[in-house]
Amino acid sequence: MHTHRPTRPAWRRLAIRIRDAAYRVATAVERLTKRGDELVPPAHLRMYYYRTFDRQAFERASQGARTELVDRGLQPEHRLLDIGSGIGNLALGLTGYLRGGYDGLEIHPEALAWCRDAITPRHPQFRFHHADVFSSAYNPSGRVAAAEYRFPFEDSRFDFVFLGSVFTHMLPDEVAQYVREIARVLAPGGTCIAGYYLLNGPSRSALDAGTSSLAFPVEHSAGRCRLQNAAVPEAAVALDEDFVRKIHTDAGLEIREIRPGRWPTGVPNHQDLVVAAKA
Ligand SMILES: C[S@@+](CC[C@H](N)C(=O)[O-])C[C@H]1O[C@@H](n2cnc3c(N)ncnc32)[C@H](O)[C@@H]1O
């Protein structure tokens, strides 16, 4: 595979190991005091994903993701693919709603293991699949390049595809390949909803003025994206909007809506949402 494998400096790697050990202590305390709920991810994973130990933050994220999809047409009988399923926030938001089947695809081994162990035994129609795809942020030992990855699903298998904060961690050629794969696995009439940090007039102005909730100081990939951190490219990626429009058209997906996020005006994590349909 052809992946750029930058490395963090040694002091930074050490700091991350100490931080992760501290998060695991929180999980151990939660278990010892029996405060752990079987269907809430352990404290260290909540912290890793949501930067807080607060369980209610996880539950709010679950309900928010569910509402986002149901408001945009997800029906109980739909077959849903959740790419970058993380620690199961969307899955857990949908267990009482979705009957058509849920498939999560995830590259982060520990998040995947938790979802498989905690969710599938209680909700067998919710399945989780491993993709050993390289990401400097989430799977640095991954063996397959995202730009060459083929999803392990047959053509036209799904009615809905969701990516919550995943294309915000992928480089342009990788996103282009995933959009092609999404077009392949969506049934005709199917919908894809994905979060992005889109680079367009207003967001570029906000970035230049320093008023955005995130800084993307590193120009990358011939103007098609900007990075937060050159040493860890997938830590956060903003993609040029024209590029995103073109890869949808090339893949045979029609963009139906772009809901602008409020990240350029200083609201953290409020991403742009692109809703696309397969003709
Ligand atoms: C910010 S988290 C979001 C998780 C979840 N979708 C949510 O909304 O809470 C990004 C997730 O995308 C996954 N991810 C990153 N790159 C990926 C890739 N190339 N393919 C599949 N998943 C990926 C990460 O492992 C991580 O679980």
The ligand as a Gaussian input file, in Angstrom:
#p B3LYP/6-31G(d) Opt

LIG

0 1
 C      -14.610000      11.011000      15.206000
 S      -14.907000       9.309000      15.196000
 C      -16.658000       9.260000      14.895000
 C      -17.276000       7.966000      15.346000
 C      -18.782000       7.876000      15.147000
 N      -19.143000       7.863000      13.750000
 C      -19.434000       9.019000      15.870000
 O      -20.085000       9.838000      15.204000
 O      -19.297000       9.095000      17.088000
 C      -14.235000       8.786000      13.622000
 C      -14.406000       7.295000      13.418000
 O      -14.101000       6.967000      12.073000
 C      -13.274000       5.835000      12.057000
 N      -12.477000       5.892000      10.813000
 C      -11.435000       6.715000      10.539000
 N      -10.962000       6.454000       9.298000
 C      -11.729000       5.453000       8.801000
 C      -11.724000       4.739000       7.590000
 N      -10.824000       4.981000       6.624000
 N      -12.662000       3.785000       7.393000
 C      -13.586000       3.512000       8.357000
 N      -13.630000       4.149000       9.543000
 C      -12.702000       5.107000       9.758000
 C      -12.431000       5.958000      13.319000
 O      -11.840000       4.747000      13.713000
 C      -13.463000       6.476000      14.289000
 O      -14.186000       5.439000      14.886000

